[in-house]
Amino acid sequence: MSVEFRFEKKSSQSLREVAYESIREAIIKGNIKPGDRIREADISEQMGISRGPIREAFRQLEQEGLVFSHPYRETVVTEISNEEVDQVFVPIRRIVESYAAKRAHVNFTKQDFDYLHTIIVDMEKASSNDDLDLMSEQDLKFHQFLVQKAGGPGLLPIWNSIVGKIHSRFLYQGIKHESFYNVVKEHYSYLQLLHEGDPKKIDEHLDRHIT
């Protein structure tokens, strides 16, 4: 595990949720890299919690494919190829988000649209500050809201199991500053399409912009 990064306990959630979200965020943001070994004992000491919740978090992360464990050995952050992301995870994400968007927008309220708009405003701030972490965080929040709003058993777990892999590559490789503006523009366009509710246009947008 990269020695520069340290885990910290940071919320009043259950200890398993705290551990899971902290480790997952560290992987997606690239604070710990593909191929890095992570140890229950180290994270337990850094976060000030017992090893049980860390172990449970590892199991959940392994189900999502972000780490893999060997019995009686350290857990390792999964190395995922660009080919696997492009040919497997991105197409699955398009299908899931297309289905979610067409289910969700039917029941959208003004408050829902306003909430998505505030997320895009935060993305504009990220663009102004050249803040890739904030841009990625708000992008995930935008799309996760649509998946959650769609409902349906199993939809969010499927989305969670693939989006982390895609975004970890996105953050690891980075994007040029001029691309920030395009990301914001794409989300404003997407929000307008959700207002209009045309399923075909929603699909076309997702095909162009989910990569």
N, C-alpha and C positions, 0 to 999 in steps of 0.2 A: 504494500500500500504506500502511496506517495507520502513521504515523511512530512511534507509541508502542510498537509491537510489534517485537521483534527475534527472529530465529531463532538457536538455539544448537545446536551439535553435542552430543548427549547419550547416545550408546550405542555399543556395540561391534558393532552390526549392519553389514551392507554399507552403503556410502555412499549407494547408491540407496535402500535401505530407510529409512535415517535421514532422508534428504531427503523422501521420500514421506510417511512417517508424521508428520514435523514439520509439513509444509505442510498435509496433510490435517487434522490436529488443529487447526491455526490457523484453517482455514476453518470446520470444524464448530463450534468454540467461539466463532466470531465475532470472533476477534482480527484477522482480515482479512475485510472485508465484501464482499457481492455488488457487483460493479462495480469493485472495487479492482484496480489493475494491479500485477502482481508481476513482478519482473525477476530473471533468472538471476544477473546480476552482483551485485545487492544481497544475495540469499540466499547466494550463494557466499562473499561477503566476511563476512557475519554468522556463518555456520556454519564457516568455515575449511576448506571443501572445494572441489574444482574444479567447473567448470560442467557437466561431463559428467553426473554423477549427478543434478544439479538438472534438467537437460534430460530425462533418463529419467523422473524423478519427474513432471515436467509432463505427459509423454506418458501415463503411467498415470492421472493425475488427469483428463486430458482424456477418456480412455476411460470413466471413471466419471461424466463430465458435471459435475465440480465446477469445472473451468476450461475456457476455450477460448483457442486461440492463433491469431494471424494470422501468416503468413510474414513474417519480418524485423521483427516488431513485438512489443510486450510481450504477455504472457499476462494474461488477465483472469479474475477469479473470476465464475463463472456466476451470473446473477440468475434465480431460480426463483420462479414465482408460487405463491401459496397454492392456486390452482385446479389447477395442474399437480401439486402435492404431493398434494392431496386426491383428485383424479380418476385419477391415474396411479400415483404411487409408493406411496402407502399401500395401495391394493388389491393391487399386486404384492407388497409386503412381506407382507401377510396370507397370500397364497397360498404364498410361499416358506417362511414360518415355520410355517405349518400342516403343510406337507409335511415340513419338517425335524423338528418336534416329534414327529410320529407315527412317523418313522423312528428318531429318536434314543432316545426313552424306552424302547424295547424292549430296548436293550442297556445301559441305565443301571446303574451300580454304586452301592453305598452311597457310595463316594468322590465320584462325580459329583453325587449329591444333596447331599452335605455341602458340596461346592464351591459349588454354586448357593446354598445356604443362607448361606455366608459372604459371598457377593456381596450378598445382601439385607440382611445385618447391616450391611455397609458403606453400603448405601443408607439404613438407619435413622440411621446417624451423619451422613450428608449431610443428612437431614431435620432432625435436631436442630440442626445448624449452619447451616441455610438455605444449603447449598452446592450451587448448581445445577450447577456443573462436575462435582463428584464424583458427583452423582446421575446425570447424563447418562452419565458414564464407566462407572459400574457397570451402568446399564441396558443400554448397548451390550455390555458384557462378558457379561452374562447371556444375551442373545439370540444373540450371536455364538457362545457356547459350544454352544448347541443346534444351530446351523447346522453348526458344525464337527463335532460329534458325529454328526450325521446322515450325514456323508460324501457321496459322490456327486460325480462330476466336474462342475465348473461351478457348484455350488450356492452356495459362499461368494463367488465373484466376482460372481454376480448380486446377492446380498444386499448386498455391499459397494458395488455400483454405485448402490444406491437409498437405503440407510439414512443415508448422510452427508447427503443432501439433506433428508431428513426431520428429522434431528437438528439440522442447522444452523438450520432454522426454529424448532425447539423452543427452542434456546438463545437465538436472536436475539430471539424474542418473550418468552421467560421464562415462568415459571409462578408463581402465588401460593403463599405459604408453606403454606397449608392443603392445597394439592394435593400437596405432598410426601408427606404421610401416606397419601393415597389411592394414590399410585404404589407405595409400599412394600407396602401392603395387597394391591394387585392382584398383585404378584409373589409374595407368600406364597400367595395363592389359586392362582396359576398353578403354583407348585411342587407344591401338593397335587394338582392335576389331573394333573400329570405322574406323580406317585406312583400315582394311580388308573388312569391310562392309558386313559381313555374318549375316543376320537377326537372324538365329537360335542361333548362338553363343552369340549375343547381348542379346537375351531373356534369355538364360541360365545364363549369367553373372548377369543380373538384378535380376533373381529369387534367386540367391545365396547371393547376397550382399546388396540388399535393405531390410533393417529390421527396 
